[in-house]
Amino acid sequence: MTPALARVPAPVLFVLGGLSMYIGAALAVGLFGRLEPAAVAVLRLVGAAVVLLAWRRPPGAAWRGGRLVRATAFGLATGLMNLAFYEAIARLPLGTAVAVEFCGPVAVAAVASRRPRDVAAVCLAASGVLLIADVRWSTTPSGFLWALGAAAMWAVYIVLGARVATVGNGVDDMAVGFAAAGVLLLPVLAVGASPSALGEPTVLVLGLGVGVLSSVVPYVLDQVVLRRVGLARFAVLLALLPATATLVGLIGLAQVPGVAEGLGIAAVVAAVALRSRDGDPSQSVPGSATTDRHTRPGDVP
């Protein structure tokens, strides 16, 4: 981890990642008229893989054995999470899809938590997310199932991301995983996008931009934060994303939050403050040995 990133508090990193993610989402909206939502998700994954491979140039060891299997599983979980979410928001109001999807990280936090303070933080975060999301339960069954699938894949992403962050080199393995998953999911892109659309320079540039803003920047920041904090607090911090979206809507779109949304933001901030200590001394990733989060600084940029 670079000295500059090491000095930035984890919540600030999450806000920066959230801002990048929502700017990327705005670019993705411009692609929905030309490609199916699932195809946009795969194009986003492929764009991110191209940038990460050019940047990191993973060594041969990253393409072999257990590292390759672990990275591929992580990449597939990421790609399927984005695919399911894009399909969900094509059928559901965004607030409903966000609320359902957040069942994933909240469940991870609940399972990983051990102390009363952790449970209280999870409850506050869950309440805040539901208030911000302005859930509308009058929804289509297929959209609800897609959102549940996104929630499940988000939970898998958190667990596998923690493994990738603490074994080998997190960002190198992310590059390998995105590349492998992109190849495996290419049939989805072929079905959901016409050759003429994929041949348009605008589509390719937007796809690359979505990949960088919605995947490379926020997921690299995820790897940085996962090296510094426990799994439960990471899942709680993810609740900052809908709060960040509300802030972007207020500043960029003049969408003033209502009373419920304001209370939701306050609940999320309280949850983050409740779990504000960086780098809990002894937290482990499920399925791996306990790791000192302040060692091996060269593993993550």
Buried (B, 14 or more C-beta within 10 A) or exposed (E): BEEEBEEBEBBEBBBBBBBBBBBBBBBBEBBBEBBBBBBBBBBBBBBBBBBBBEEBEBEEEBBEEEBBEBBBBBBBBBBBBBBBBBBBBBBBBBBBBBBBBBBBBBBBBBBBBEEEEBBBBBBBBBBBBBBBBBBEEEBEEEBBBBBBBBBBBBBBBBBBBBBBBBBBBBBBBBBBBBBBBBEBBEEBBEEBBEEEBBEEEEBBEBBBBBBBBBBBBBBBBBBBBBBBBBBBBBBBBBBBBBBBBBBBBEEEEEBEBEEEBBBBBBBBBBBBEBBEEBBBEEBBBEEEEEBEBEEEEEBBB
